[in-house]
Amino acid sequence: MKKRTKIIATVGPASDSLEVIEALILAGVNVFRLNFSHGTHEYHYEVLHRIRQAEKNTGLLTGVLQDISGPKIRVGKIDEPFKLKENDTVEFVAEDILGVQLGENSYRTCINQPTILKQLHIGDYIYLYDGMIRTKVIEASASNVKVVVENSGMLSSKKGVNFPNTRLGIEIITKKDKEDILWGIENDVDFMAISFVQNASDMIQAREIIKQNNGRVQLFAKIEKFDAVENIDAILEASDGIMVARGDLGIEVPFYEVPSLQKMLIRKANEVAKPVITATQMLLSMTEKDRATRAEISDIANAVLDGTDAVMLSEESAVGHNPVLAVKTMFEAIQGAEEIYSFNEFSKFKVIDAADSVNQAAARLCEDVDAWGIIALTTSGTSARKIARYRPRRDIYGVTHDIKVSRFLTICWGIVPAFLVKEDSLEKMLAEVMRQGFDRKALHLDKSYVLTAGDPIGVEGSTNMIRILRANEMEYFHSLIDA
């Protein structure tokens, strides 16, 4: 059984061996995530090498997503964990200090981005330990902010801090991030996810670093701040795709708004034919258990039905006790949802140009003639991606001249980056597609296919041709192999 929605799995201590990576690919992983909030460059290099080796061993093309950590705001080092109770007070100071308990109900500490303090006002909320502890500002100055604790919790060193409804105004690409980006360029990762994006200029800045260093990487904006939601249209325009990072987003906005925001963000990405990832805690219980909850299965299903291109595993595959089982569970949940999926979204999106008309027509023709799939010759991957937004019932077989473009398609809904061919005349390229397709039993003479291509060949954005390939045409092109 196939699936159209892609699976991204985070690699970590539980899944970083060659054996497990191969098993994850065979279980349904399309893209692996390297989380640069953890691990050294040396560690990630070894993992990346194993992923590429597993790709060769399995014969299944796999993408690599480098997740850039960004300016995660954290409390400083704390002498002894703070056992915070309701109505306790915590003072945040601009100096870099060791956090200490001042008295029975009062504490003092710092944060790693002290310039934020001057932006806070009385009544603002600060969430500690990644949202577990809620506090409210009762005193505020440029160098000192005091909060009152509204619920109990234990706060220890380096735990995350969130400032919902506060525009941080800080550089989101840190010195470490720049070093990590350069590592990603040097080691030829396929995708980079930029954390804590606030507006389009953050993505433009990241892209400039890529461009200056001759990188070929697709940039994904992680939508995890309220101001990123407000600026989503401009962010999408400046990005190759987005990630709905529901963990921090669920702290930045009221938790009950996250489902509707997820649907909105997915819809907007679909409209502009850019891939969208839904992430965070999709199968969290499987970090420790062998069976997912019904709520988690419903969560995956709803993301699929919303139109997400990919769903992502984090702790479940990085440190979980059975990463392969988690992937298999996600695979089955996707299949279950796709049984009732709303395929053939022909009238849902605006047609902007002639290429859009061709792509929509190809998807519609595939349904009308009951073709077995769409064979899309694509130089940049854009035409295949634009066909995918119409969600055809059949597979889209990406034919590219560049393995990098093929890997870009591993994250896109419904696209099988099946054929890598040398750029040549259309007839010779189709001959090679037929040869590979018949040899691998990926194409069948008793089926018909819809072909899209551009003339002249190799010009990005020139898709202007549709034709139906039946047995006689396929045999003709296959015969050219020996000509």
C-alpha positions in Angstrom: 0.0 0.0 0.0 1.2 3.5 -0.8 0.9 6.8 1.0 0.9 10.3 -0.5 1.8 12.3 2.7 5.5 12.2 3.5 7.1 11.2 6.8 10.0 13.1 8.4 11.9 11.4 11.3 14.4 13.1 13.6 17.7 11.2 14.0 19.1 10.9 17.5 20.7 8.4 19.9 17.9 5.8 19.4 18.1 5.9 15.6 21.6 7.0 14.5 22.9 3.5 13.5 23.1 2.5 9.9 20.9 -0.5 10.6 18.1 1.6 12.2 18.3 4.3 9.5 17.8 1.6 6.8 14.9 0.2 8.7 13.3 3.6 9.1 13.6 4.2 5.3 11.9 0.8 4.6 9.2 1.6 7.1 8.3 4.8 5.2 10.6 7.7 6.1 11.1 10.1 3.2 13.2 12.8 4.9 15.5 12.7 8.0 15.8 15.7 10.3 19.1 16.6 12.0 18.4 18.7 15.1 21.2 21.2 15.5 19.9 22.2 19.0 21.8 19.1 20.0 25.0 17.3 18.9 28.3 18.4 17.4 29.2 18.9 13.8 31.2 15.7 13.9 28.2 13.8 15.2 25.9 15.1 12.5 28.5 14.4 9.8 28.6 10.8 10.8 24.8 10.6 10.9 24.6 12.3 7.4 27.1 9.8 6.0 25.0 6.9 7.3 21.8 8.3 5.8 23.5 8.6 2.4 24.8 5.0 2.8 21.4 3.8 3.8 19.9 5.5 0.8 22.3 3.6 -1.5 21.7 0.3 0.3 17.9 0.6 0.1 17.7 2.2 -3.3 15.2 4.7 -2.0 15.9 8.4 -2.4 15.9 10.3 0.9 16.0 13.9 1.8 17.9 15.5 4.7 16.5 18.5 6.7 18.9 20.5 8.9 16.9 22.2 11.7 18.8 25.4 12.7 18.4 26.0 16.4 17.9 29.7 16.4 18.0 32.1 19.4 16.2 29.9 21.8 15.7 32.0 24.9 16.7 30.2 28.1 17.1 31.0 31.8 20.7 31.1 33.0 22.5 28.7 35.2 20.7 28.1 38.5 22.4 27.1 41.7 19.7 24.7 42.9 16.4 24.1 41.0 13.7 26.5 42.0 10.7 24.8 43.6 8.2 27.4 42.4 4.8 27.7 44.0 1.8 29.9 43.2 2.4 33.6 44.3 6.2 33.2 44.5 8.2 35.9 42.8 11.1 35.6 40.4 13.3 38.5 39.5 15.1 38.6 36.1 18.1 40.8 35.9 20.2 41.9 32.9 23.5 40.8 34.3 24.8 37.3 33.7 24.4 35.8 37.2 24.0 32.4 38.9 20.3 32.0 39.8 19.6 31.7 43.5 16.8 31.6 46.0 16.6 35.0 47.9 14.0 34.0 50.5 11.2 31.6 51.2 9.1 32.8 48.3 11.5 34.8 46.1 14.1 34.0 43.5 16.5 35.8 41.2 18.0 34.6 37.9 18.8 35.9 34.3 18.1 35.0 30.7 20.5 34.5 27.8 18.9 37.4 25.8 18.7 40.2 28.4 17.8 42.9 25.8 14.3 41.5 25.9 13.7 42.7 29.4 13.3 46.3 28.3 10.5 45.4 26.0 8.3 43.9 28.8 5.5 45.7 30.5 3.4 45.1 33.7 0.7 42.6 32.9 2.8 40.7 30.2 3.2 36.9 30.6 6.4 35.0 30.7 6.3 31.2 30.3 9.1 29.2 31.8 10.2 25.6 31.2 8.7 25.7 27.6 5.3 26.7 28.9 5.0 24.5 32.0 5.2 27.4 34.4 3.1 30.6 33.8 4.2 33.9 35.3 3.0 37.5 35.1 5.1 40.7 35.1 4.4 42.9 38.2 7.4 45.2 37.9 9.4 46.2 34.8 12.4 48.3 34.0 15.2 48.1 31.3 17.4 46.1 33.6 15.0 44.3 36.0 11.7 42.5 35.6 9.8 40.8 38.4 7.1 38.3 37.9 4.6 36.4 40.1 4.2 32.7 39.6 0.7 31.6 38.7 1.2 27.8 38.9 3.6 25.4 40.6 6.6 23.9 38.9 10.3 23.1 39.1 12.7 25.4 37.2 16.3 24.3 36.6 19.2 25.6 34.5 18.9 26.4 30.8 15.2 25.8 30.5 13.3 27.5 27.7 11.5 30.8 28.1 8.6 32.1 26.0 7.2 35.7 25.7 3.7 35.4 24.2 2.5 38.6 22.6 5.9 40.3 22.9 7.7 41.3 19.7 11.3 40.3 20.6 13.1 42.3 17.9 16.2 40.2 18.1 18.4 38.7 15.4 17.1 35.2 14.8 20.3 33.9 13.1 22.9 33.7 15.8 26.7 33.2 15.4 26.2 29.5 16.0 23.4 29.4 13.4 25.7 30.9 10.8 28.4 28.3 11.5 25.7 25.5 11.3 24.4 26.9 8.0 27.9 26.9 6.5 28.2 23.3 7.7 25.0 22.4 6.0 26.1 24.0 2.7 29.4 22.3 2.8 27.8 18.9 3.5 25.0 19.3 0.9 21.9 19.0 3.1 18.7 19.4 1.1 16.5 21.5 3.4 17.1 24.0 6.3 14.5 24.9 8.8 15.0 28.4 10.3 13.7 28.7 13.9 11.7 31.5 15.5 11.1 33.4 12.3 9.3 36.7 12.9 8.9 38.1 9.4 10.1 37.8 5.8 13.3 39.6 6.4 14.5 36.8 8.6 14.2 34.3 5.7 15.8 36.8 3.3 18.7 37.1 5.6 19.1 33.3 5.8 18.8 33.0 2.0 21.5 35.6 1.5 23.9 33.5 3.6 23.1 30.5 1.4 23.6 32.6 -1.8 26.9 34.1 -0.7 28.3 30.7 0.0 26.9 29.0 -3.2 24.6 26.8 -1.4 21.7 24.8 -2.9 19.3 24.4 -0.1 15.5 24.8 0.2 14.6 27.1 3.2 11.7 26.3 5.5 10.4 28.9 7.9 9.3 27.4 11.3 6.1 29.1 12.3 6.3 29.1 16.1 5.7 32.8 17.0 2.5 34.9 16.9 4.1 37.5 14.7 5.1 34.9 12.2 1.4 34.0 11.9 0.6 37.6 11.3 3.2 37.9 8.6 2.6 34.5 7.0 1.9 35.7 3.5 5.2 37.5 3.2 7.1 34.7 4.9 5.7 32.2 2.5 6.8 34.3 -0.5 10.3 34.4 0.9 10.5 30.7 1.8 10.5 27.4 -0.1 8.1 25.9 2.5 7.0 26.2 6.1 6.9 24.1 9.2 3.9 24.4 11.6 6.0 24.0 14.8 3.1 23.5 17.2 5.2 23.2 20.4 6.3 26.8 20.8 3.4 28.1 18.8 1.0 26.6 21.4 2.7 28.8 24.0 2.9 31.9 21.9 -0.9 31.8 21.2 -3.8 30.5 23.2 -3.6 26.7 23.0 -7.2 26.4 21.7 -6.3 28.5 18.6 -3.6 26.0 17.4 -5.9 23.7 15.5 -7.5 26.5 13.5 -4.1 28.1 12.9 -2.7 24.8 11.7 -5.5 24.6 9.1 -5.0 28.2 8.0 -1.2 27.8 7.6 -1.6 24.5 5.7 -4.2 26.1 3.4 -2.0 29.1 2.6 1.0 26.9 1.8 -1.2 24.7 -0.4 -2.4 27.8 -2.3 1.1 28.8 -3.3 2.2 25.2 -4.0 4.9 25.2 -1.3 5.4 22.2 1.0 4.2 22.4 4.6 5.3 20.2 7.5 3.2 19.6 10.6 5.3 18.9 13.6 5.5 18.4 17.4 4.2 15.6 19.6 2.4 13.7 16.9 3.1 10.3 18.6 4.7 11.5 21.8 3.4 8.6 23.9 5.4 6.2 21.6 8.6 7.7 23.0 8.1 5.3 25.9 5.2 3.0 24.8 4.5 0.6 22.0 1.0 1.9 21.2 -0.2 5.4 20.2 -3.2 7.0 21.8 -6.4 7.4 19.8 -5.9 11.2 20.1 -2.5 11.0 18.5 -3.8 8.9 15.6 -6.6 11.5 15.1 -4.0 14.3 15.2 -2.0 12.7 12.4 -5.2 12.0 10.4 -6.4 15.6 10.8 -3.1 17.0 9.6 -3.3 14.7 6.6 -6.9 15.7 5.9 -6.0 19.4 6.3 -3.6 19.0 3.4 -0.2 18.8 5.0 2.7 17.6 2.7 4.6 15.9 5.6 4.2 14.9 9.2 7.2 14.8 11.5 8.5 12.7 14.4 10.8 14.3 17.0 11.5 12.6 20.3 9.6 9.6 19.1 12.3 8.7 16.6 15.3 10.5 18.2 15.2 9.1 21.7 12.2 6.8 21.7 12.5 3.2 22.6 11.2 1.9 19.2 11.7 4.4 16.4 10.8 2.0 13.6 7.5 1.1 15.3 6.7 4.8 15.6 7.2 5.3 11.9 5.1 2.2 11.0 2.3 3.5 13.2 2.5 6.9 11.5 2.5 5.2 8.1 -0.7 3.3 8.9 -2.3 6.4 10.4 -1.6 8.3 7.1 -3.0 5.4 5.0 -6.2 5.3 7.1 -6.7 9.1 6.6 -6.0 8.9 2.9 -8.8 6.4 2.4 -11.2 9.4 2.9 -8.9 12.1 1.5 -10.4 14.8 -0.7 -8.4 14.1 -3.9 -8.8 16.2 -7.1 -8.9 19.7 -5.7 -9.3 21.1 -9.2 -11.3 24.3 -8.5 -9.8 25.1 -5.1 -6.8 27.2 -6.2 -6.4 30.3 -8.4 -4.8 29.8 -11.8 -2.1 32.5 -12.0 -0.4 31.8 -15.3 -0.3 29.5 -18.3 1.9 26.9 -16.5 -0.8 26.7 -13.7 -3.4 26.0 -16.4 -1.3 23.2 -17.8 -0.6 21.6 -14.4 -4.3 21.8 -13.5 -5.3 20.3 -16.8 -2.8 17.5 -16.4 -4.2 16.6 -13.0 -7.8 16.7 -14.3 -6.9 14.7 -17.4 -5.3 12.0 -15.2 -8.7 11.5 -13.5 -10.8 11.8 -16.7 -8.9 9.1 -18.6 -8.2 7.0 -15.4 -4.4 7.2 -16.0 -2.2 5.3 -13.6 0.0 8.3 -12.9 1.4 11.6 -14.1 5.0 11.7 -15.4 6.3 15.2 -14.9 9.6 16.2 -16.6 10.8 19.1 -14.4 14.0 21.1 -14.3 13.5 22.8 -10.9 10.8 20.7 -9.4 8.3 23.5 -9.5 5.9 22.0 -12.1 5.7 18.7 -10.2 5.0 20.6 -7.0 2.3 22.7 -8.7 0.6 19.5 -10.0 0.7 18.1 -6.5 -1.3 21.0 -5.1 -4.3 19.7 -7.0 -4.0 16.5 -5.1 -4.5 14.0 -7.9 -5.6 10.5 -6.9 -2.6 8.9 -8.7 1.2 9.2 -8.1 3.2 12.0 -9.7 6.5 10.6 -11.1 9.1 13.3 -11.0 11.6 13.1 -13.8 14.7 15.3 -13.2 18.1 15.9 -14.6 19.6 16.7 -11.2 19.7 14.4 -8.1 19.5 17.5 -5.9 16.1 18.5 -7.5 15.0 14.9 -7.0 15.8 15.2 -3.3 13.9 18.5 -3.1 10.8 16.5 -4.1 11.1 14.0 -1.3 9.2 16.3 1.0 6.3 17.1 -1.4 2.9 15.4 -1.2 2.3 12.6 -3.7 5.5 13.0 -5.7 7.7 10.0 -6.3 11.2 11.3 -7.4 11.4 8.2 -9.6 13.6 9.0 -12.6 16.9 10.7 -13.0 17.8 11.2 -16.7 20.4 13.1 -18.6 19.1 16.3 -20.2 18.6 15.6 -23.9 15.9 15.7 -26.5 12.4 14.9 -25.3 12.3 11.6 -27.2 15.6 10.4 -25.8 14.7 11.4 -22.2 11.4 9.5 -22.5 13.2 6.5 -23.9 15.4 6.5 -20.8 12.3 6.9 -18.5 10.7 3.9 -20.2 13.9 1.8 -19.8 14.2 2.6 -16.1 10.4 2.3 -15.5 10.2 -1.2 -17.2 13.4 -2.5 -15.6 12.2 -1.5 -12.1 8.6 -2.4 -12.8 7.6 1.1 -11.9 5.7 1.6 -15.2 3.3 -0.9 -16.8 2.3 -1.3 -20.4 -1.3 -2.2 -19.5 -1.7 1.3 -17.9 -1.8 4.7 -19.3 0.0 7.8 -18.0 -0.3 11.6 -18.4 3.0 13.3 -19.4 3.8 17.0 -18.7 7.0 18.6 -20.1 8.4 21.9 -21.3 9.6 22.9 -24.7 12.4 24.0 -24.9 13.9 21.3 -22.6 15.8 22.5 -19.5 14.2 25.9 -19.3 12.8 26.5 -15.8 9.1 27.3 -15.8 8.5 26.3 -19.4 5.9 23.5 -18.8 3.6 23.8 -21.8 2.9 20.3 -23.0 0.5 17.5 -22.0 0.1 14.2 -23.7 -1.3 10.7 -22.9 1.1 7.8 -23.0 -0.5 4.5 -23.8 1.1 1.1 -24.6 1.9 1.9 -28.2 3.6 5.3 -27.3 5.5 3.7 -24.4 6.7 0.8 -26.6 7.8 3.3 -29.2 9.8 5.4 -26.8 11.3 2.2 -25.3 12.3 1.0 -28.7 14.5 4.1 -29.1 16.9 2.8 -26.5 18.5 0.5 -29.1 18.2 3.0 -32.0 
